[in-house]
Amino acid sequence: MPVHLKQMRPVYVVGAGWHRYQSLSDDTFVTLGLAAVRGALADAGIEWPEVESAYVAKALLPMAPGRPILRHLGASGIELIHIENASASGSAAFRKACIEIASGVTDVALVLGVDKPTGKPNVRAESVTGIRALADDAIVPFTHFALLADQYAQRWGVSPDDIARVAVKNHGNGARNPNAQRQQVRTLEEVLGGRKVSGNFTTLQCTPVGEGAAAVIVASEDAIRRLGIAGDKPVRVTGSAARSQRVYEDPGRFDATLTAETTRIALEQAGVAPSQLDIVELHDAFTVEEVEYVEAMGLCEPGEAVPLLKAGAWDIGGRCAVNPSGGLIAMGHPIGPTGVGQIGEIALQLRGAAGARQHAGAKTGLAHMVGVGAVCYVHVLQRD
């Protein structure tokens, strides 16, 4: 019978670090990555030689960027693995590091997400298969989600303006986050008045894709004791699930269905009900995604997400803080780092160390990412 994390050796996040997510700059990807790793090591209170393996997530950078980053910390001979899984690259790397620690293969692992647009064309493999498809070049992500937003509004009798309130909330959260790409409070009028992208979406309702880095240190109980890691740092990973797309009855909403499946598995592993979640960091590349996914996760009944949004249920200080980091819409989406940054945000929240965006009394958090709709990762973290 397959086993899951909670049945294995306990796994903890003990440190987190970032290089601010930002628009394309003259900073090298090495500078970005080193800032995040050094921040995570300092947060955990350990030195580089204590790290036994490293997982590096990227999507836009060329082959093997971890080598020129980590050699500046010292050529320690550790195992180095690179992972690319579209928007879920960082989430996939984190899951593999957790499994390694839980299995007892190593005691301390680094997970680094780093990305920087190179200026060269970056295409999905689907577009270069050499096999023609009827929908080639017809549907792009922002069109897909703009159509979903229109369908959601019609299905539940809400207005596109109401869905745009997701962006107002998340821009407000991002304004409290020194690592966010967008750090400006926005009114609903400003969000709606931005440049149109597709349908009712404006640029302020869509994620920016920039550059940046995020890193976390994952460790076993043995390592925590041996290295003297401070008792206020460890946050346990109690659930980890990964799924890929199947054939669904409603193919237009495959993202939400895949999210529902994966979230259910992760919550069952952790022994947590959706109502017990205090923090949720989810994939909100477009505003409608947050609305769809909080319902798919079971945080509320279908059709209730927007009324609860308007009532403040998803605010910091509300029923459940959804995307307190600012989410992809305000925190940004450098791609490789995004899933790792979510884990770091949740760890800070559960430690009570999130500063101006702290959600009081947070004990349980969930991180969620999808990658081009084909894969989904969900992790549950809890404060012992």
C-alpha positions as CSV (number, residue, x, y, z in Angstrom):
1,M,0.0,0.0,0.0
2,P,1.3,3.5,-0.8
3,V,2.2,5.6,2.2
4,H,2.1,9.4,2.6
5,L,4.1,12.0,4.5
6,K,2.2,11.8,7.8
7,Q,2.9,8.0,8.0
8,M,6.7,8.6,7.5
9,R,9.3,10.4,9.4
10,P,8.1,14.0,10.3
11,V,9.2,16.7,7.9
12,Y,9.6,20.4,8.9
13,V,10.2,23.7,7.1
14,V,12.8,25.5,9.3
15,G,13.8,28.4,7.2
16,A,12.7,30.7,4.4
17,G,14.3,33.4,2.3
18,W,13.5,35.5,-0.8
19,H,14.9,37.8,-3.4
20,R,12.1,40.2,-4.0
21,Y,10.0,39.3,-7.1
22,Q,10.4,42.2,-9.5
23,S,10.2,43.3,-13.2
24,L,13.1,42.4,-15.4
25,S,16.3,44.0,-14.2
26,D,20.1,44.0,-14.5
27,D,20.3,41.6,-11.6
28,T,21.8,38.2,-12.6
29,F,19.9,35.0,-11.8
30,V,22.9,34.1,-9.6
31,T,22.4,37.2,-7.5
32,L,18.7,36.4,-7.2
33,G,19.2,32.8,-6.1
34,L,22.0,33.5,-3.7
35,A,19.9,36.1,-1.9
36,A,17.1,33.6,-1.3
37,V,19.4,30.8,-0.2
38,R,21.4,32.9,2.2
39,G,18.1,34.3,3.6
40,A,16.8,30.8,4.2
41,L,20.0,29.6,5.8
42,A,20.1,32.6,8.1
43,D,16.4,32.2,9.0
44,A,17.0,28.6,9.9
45,G,20.2,29.5,11.8
46,I,22.4,26.9,10.0
47,E,25.4,27.0,7.7
48,W,25.7,25.8,4.1
49,P,27.8,22.6,4.9
50,E,24.8,21.2,6.9
51,V,22.7,21.0,3.7
52,E,22.8,17.5,2.3
53,S,20.8,17.9,-1.0
54,A,19.5,20.7,-3.1
55,Y,16.4,20.9,-5.4
56,V,16.4,23.8,-7.8
57,A,13.2,24.7,-9.6
58,K,13.1,26.9,-12.7
59,A,11.0,27.3,-15.9
60,L,12.5,30.2,-17.9
61,L,16.2,29.8,-17.3
62,P,18.5,27.6,-19.4
63,M,19.7,24.2,-18.3
64,A,21.2,23.6,-14.8
65,P,21.2,27.1,-13.3
66,G,21.7,25.7,-9.8
67,R,25.4,24.9,-10.4
68,P,26.6,28.5,-11.0
69,I,24.4,29.7,-8.0
70,L,25.4,27.2,-5.4
71,R,29.1,27.0,-6.1
72,H,29.4,30.5,-4.5
73,L,28.4,28.9,-1.2
74,G,31.0,26.2,-1.5
75,A,31.5,23.0,-3.6
76,S,30.3,20.6,-0.9
77,G,29.5,17.7,-3.2
78,I,25.8,17.4,-2.3
79,E,23.3,16.0,-4.7
80,L,21.8,18.6,-6.9
81,I,18.5,18.1,-8.8
82,H,16.8,20.5,-11.2
83,I,13.1,20.4,-11.7
84,E,10.8,22.1,-14.3
85,N,7.1,21.6,-14.0
86,A,5.7,24.9,-15.5
87,S,4.0,27.1,-12.8
88,A,4.2,24.2,-10.3
89,S,8.0,23.8,-10.7
90,G,8.7,25.1,-7.1
91,S,5.8,23.0,-5.7
92,A,7.2,19.9,-7.3
93,A,10.7,20.5,-6.0
94,F,9.3,21.0,-2.5
95,R,7.4,17.8,-2.6
96,K,10.4,15.8,-3.7
97,A,12.6,17.3,-1.0
98,C,9.9,16.4,1.6
99,I,9.7,12.8,0.4
100,E,13.5,12.6,0.6
101,I,13.6,13.8,4.3
102,A,10.6,11.7,5.2
103,S,12.2,8.6,3.8
104,G,15.3,9.1,5.9
105,V,17.7,9.4,2.9
106,T,18.8,12.9,4.1
107,D,18.2,15.1,7.1
108,V,18.5,18.6,5.6
109,A,17.5,19.7,2.1
110,L,17.4,23.0,0.3
111,V,14.6,23.9,-2.1
112,L,15.4,26.9,-4.3
113,G,13.1,28.4,-6.9
114,V,14.7,30.9,-9.2
115,D,13.8,32.4,-12.6
116,K,14.6,35.3,-14.9
117,P,13.3,35.9,-18.4
118,T,16.2,35.5,-20.8
119,G,14.7,37.4,-23.7
120,K,14.7,34.3,-25.8
121,P,11.3,32.7,-26.9
122,N,9.9,30.4,-24.2
123,V,7.3,28.0,-25.6
124,R,5.4,25.1,-24.3
125,A,6.3,21.7,-25.7
126,E,2.7,21.3,-26.9
127,S,3.3,24.0,-29.5
128,V,6.2,22.2,-31.1
129,T,5.0,18.6,-31.3
130,G,4.7,18.7,-35.0
131,I,1.1,17.3,-34.7
132,R,-1.7,19.6,-35.7
133,A,-4.6,20.3,-33.4
134,L,-7.8,22.1,-34.1
135,A,-7.3,24.6,-31.3
136,D,-3.7,25.5,-32.2
137,D,-3.2,29.3,-31.5
138,A,-6.9,29.7,-30.8
139,I,-7.0,29.6,-27.0
140,V,-4.4,31.3,-24.7
141,P,-4.5,31.3,-20.9
142,F,-6.0,34.8,-20.5
143,T,-8.7,34.0,-23.0
144,H,-9.5,30.7,-21.3
145,F,-9.8,32.3,-17.9
146,A,-11.7,35.4,-19.2
147,L,-14.3,32.9,-20.6
148,L,-14.4,31.1,-17.3
149,A,-15.0,34.4,-15.5
150,D,-17.9,35.2,-17.8
151,Q,-19.4,31.7,-17.2
152,Y,-19.0,32.0,-13.4
153,A,-20.7,35.4,-13.4
154,Q,-23.6,34.1,-15.4
155,R,-23.9,30.8,-13.4
156,W,-24.1,32.5,-10.0
157,G,-25.6,35.9,-10.9
158,V,-22.6,38.0,-9.9
159,S,-20.9,40.8,-11.8
160,P,-17.5,40.9,-13.4
161,D,-16.8,43.8,-11.0
162,D,-17.4,41.5,-8.0
163,I,-14.8,39.0,-9.3
164,A,-12.3,41.9,-9.7
165,R,-12.5,42.4,-5.9
166,V,-10.1,39.5,-5.7
167,A,-7.5,41.8,-7.2
168,V,-8.3,44.6,-4.7
169,K,-7.8,42.3,-1.8
170,N,-4.6,40.8,-3.1
171,H,-3.0,44.1,-4.1
172,G,-3.8,45.3,-0.6
173,N,-2.0,42.3,0.8
174,G,1.0,42.7,-1.6
175,A,1.3,46.3,-0.4
176,R,2.2,44.9,3.1
177,N,4.8,42.4,1.6
178,P,8.4,43.7,1.1
179,N,9.0,40.7,-1.3
180,A,6.1,41.4,-3.6
181,Q,6.5,42.7,-7.1
182,R,3.4,44.9,-6.8
183,Q,3.3,46.8,-3.5
184,Q,0.5,49.3,-4.1
185,V,-3.0,49.4,-2.7
186,R,-5.5,49.5,-5.5
187,T,-9.2,50.6,-5.4
188,L,-11.8,48.7,-7.4
189,E,-12.0,51.6,-9.8
190,E,-8.3,51.4,-10.4
191,V,-8.5,47.7,-11.0
192,L,-11.4,48.0,-13.4
193,G,-9.8,51.0,-15.2
194,G,-6.6,49.3,-16.2
195,R,-5.7,48.3,-19.7
196,K,-7.9,45.5,-21.0
197,V,-6.3,42.1,-21.6
198,S,-9.2,39.8,-22.5
199,G,-12.9,40.0,-21.8
200,N,-13.4,41.9,-18.6
201,F,-9.9,41.3,-17.4
202,T,-7.5,44.2,-17.0
203,T,-3.8,44.0,-16.3
204,L,-4.3,44.5,-12.6
205,Q,-6.5,41.4,-12.5
206,C,-3.7,39.2,-14.0
207,T,-0.4,38.2,-12.6
208,P,2.8,39.8,-13.8
209,V,5.6,37.4,-14.8
210,G,8.9,38.8,-13.7
211,E,12.1,37.5,-11.9
212,G,13.0,36.6,-8.4
213,A,13.8,33.7,-6.1
214,A,12.5,31.9,-3.0
215,A,14.1,29.2,-0.9
216,V,13.1,27.0,2.1
217,I,15.1,24.6,4.2
218,V,13.4,21.3,4.9
219,A,14.7,19.2,7.9
220,S,14.0,16.1,10.0
221,E,13.5,16.1,13.8
222,D,17.0,14.6,14.2
223,A,18.5,17.5,12.3
224,I,16.5,20.1,14.3
225,R,17.9,18.7,17.5
226,R,21.4,18.1,16.3
227,L,21.8,21.5,14.7
228,G,20.1,23.3,17.6
229,I,17.5,25.0,15.4
230,A,15.3,27.3,17.4
231,G,12.0,25.9,18.6
232,D,10.0,28.7,17.1
233,K,11.1,27.9,13.6
234,P,9.9,24.3,12.6
235,V,6.5,24.0,10.8
236,R,5.5,20.5,10.0
237,V,4.4,19.4,6.5
238,T,1.5,17.0,7.2
239,G,0.0,16.6,3.7
240,S,1.4,16.5,0.2
241,A,-0.5,15.5,-2.9
242,A,0.2,15.7,-6.7
243,R,-2.2,14.9,-9.5
244,S,-2.3,15.3,-13.3
245,Q,-5.3,16.1,-15.5
246,R,-7.8,13.4,-16.4
247,V,-10.8,13.5,-18.8
248,Y,-13.6,15.4,-17.0
249,E,-17.3,15.8,-17.7
250,D,-16.9,19.5,-17.7
251,P,-13.6,20.0,-19.6
252,G,-13.8,23.8,-19.5
253,R,-13.3,23.7,-15.7
254,F,-10.5,21.1,-15.6
255,D,-8.4,23.4,-13.4
256,A,-11.0,23.5,-10.7
257,T,-11.8,19.8,-10.9
258,L,-8.1,18.9,-10.7
259,T,-7.7,21.3,-7.7
260,A,-10.7,19.6,-5.9
261,E,-9.2,16.1,-6.4
262,T,-5.7,17.1,-5.3
263,T,-6.8,19.2,-2.3
264,R,-9.1,16.4,-1.0
265,I,-6.1,14.0,-1.0
266,A,-3.8,16.4,0.8
267,L,-6.4,17.3,3.4
268,E,-7.2,13.6,4.1
269,Q,-3.5,12.9,4.6
270,A,-3.2,15.7,7.1
271,G,-6.5,14.8,8.9
272,V,-7.7,18.4,8.3
273,A,-11.1,19.7,7.2
274,P,-11.3,22.7,4.9
275,S,-13.0,24.7,7.7
276,Q,-9.8,24.3,9.8
277,L,-7.6,26.1,7.3
278,D,-6.3,29.5,8.5
279,I,-4.1,30.4,5.6
280,V,-4.4,29.4,1.9
281,E,-1.9,30.4,-0.8
282,L,-3.4,29.5,-4.1
283,H,-2.7,29.9,-7.8
284,D,-4.5,33.2,-8.7
285,A,-2.8,34.0,-12.0
286,F,-6.3,35.5,-12.9
287,T,-8.9,36.7,-10.4
288,V,-11.5,34.1,-11.3
289,E,-9.1,31.4,-10.3
290,E,-9.2,32.4,-6.7
291,V,-13.0,32.4,-6.8
292,E,-13.1,29.0,-8.5
293,Y,-10.5,27.4,-6.3
294,V,-11.8,28.4,-2.8
295,E,-15.0,26.6,-3.8
296,A,-13.2,23.6,-5.3
297,M,-11.1,23.3,-2.0
298,G,-14.3,23.2,0.1
299,L,-13.7,26.5,1.8
300,C,-17.3,27.3,0.9
301,E,-20.2,26.0,-1.1
302,P,-20.4,26.6,-4.9
303,G,-21.6,30.1,-5.6
304,E,-20.6,31.4,-2.2
305,A,-17.1,32.6,-2.9
306,V,-18.0,36.1,-4.1
307,P,-20.5,37.0,-1.3
308,L,-17.9,35.8,1.2
309,L,-15.2,37.8,-0.6
310,K,-17.3,40.9,-0.3
311,A,-18.0,40.2,3.4
312,G,-14.3,40.0,4.1
313,A,-14.1,36.2,4.8
314,W,-10.9,35.8,2.7
315,D,-9.2,38.9,4.2
316,I,-6.3,38.8,6.6
317,G,-8.2,38.7,9.9
318,G,-11.2,37.1,8.2
319,R,-12.4,33.5,8.3
320,C,-9.4,32.3,6.3
321,A,-6.7,34.5,4.9
322,V,-6.5,33.7,1.2
323,N,-3.3,34.8,-0.5
324,P,-2.0,37.0,2.4
325,S,1.3,37.3,0.5
326,G,-0.5,39.1,-2.3
327,G,-0.9,36.0,-4.4
328,L,0.3,35.7,-7.9
329,I,-1.6,38.9,-8.8
330,A,0.5,41.1,-6.4
331,M,3.3,39.0,-5.1
332,G,4.1,38.1,-8.7
333,H,4.8,34.9,-10.6
334,P,8.4,34.4,-11.6
335,I,7.3,30.8,-12.2
336,G,10.1,28.7,-10.8
337,P,10.1,30.4,-7.3
338,T,6.3,30.8,-7.0
339,G,5.4,27.5,-5.3
340,V,8.4,27.8,-3.0
341,G,7.5,31.3,-2.0
342,Q,4.0,30.1,-1.0
343,I,5.6,27.6,1.4
344,G,7.8,30.3,2.9
345,E,4.8,32.6,3.4
346,I,2.8,29.9,5.1
347,A,5.7,29.0,7.4
348,L,6.1,32.7,8.4
349,Q,2.3,32.9,9.1
350,L,2.2,29.8,11.2
351,R,5.2,31.0,13.2
352,G,3.5,34.3,13.8
353,A,6.3,36.1,11.9
354,A,4.5,37.6,8.9
355,G,4.6,41.1,10.3
356,A,2.0,43.6,8.9
357,R,0.2,40.8,7.0
358,Q,0.0,38.4,10.0
359,H,-3.3,36.5,10.3
360,A,-3.8,36.1,14.0
361,G,-3.8,32.6,15.5
362,A,-2.8,30.8,12.3
363,K,-2.1,27.2,12.9
364,T,-2.9,25.4,9.6
365,G,-2.0,26.4,6.0
366,L,-2.5,25.1,2.5
367,A,-0.3,25.8,-0.6
368,H,-1.8,25.2,-4.0
369,M,-0.3,25.5,-7.5
370,V,-1.3,24.3,-11.0
371,G,1.0,24.0,-13.9
372,V,-0.5,24.8,-17.4
373,G,-3.6,23.1,-16.0
374,A,-2.0,19.6,-16.5
375,V,-0.6,19.2,-13.0
376,C,-1.6,20.2,-9.5
377,Y,0.3,20.2,-6.2
378,V,-1.2,20.8,-2.7
379,H,0.7,20.9,0.5
380,V,-0.7,21.2,4.1
381,L,1.5,22.7,6.8
382,Q,0.7,22.8,10.5
383,R,2.3,24.3,13.6
384,D,2.9,21.6,16.2
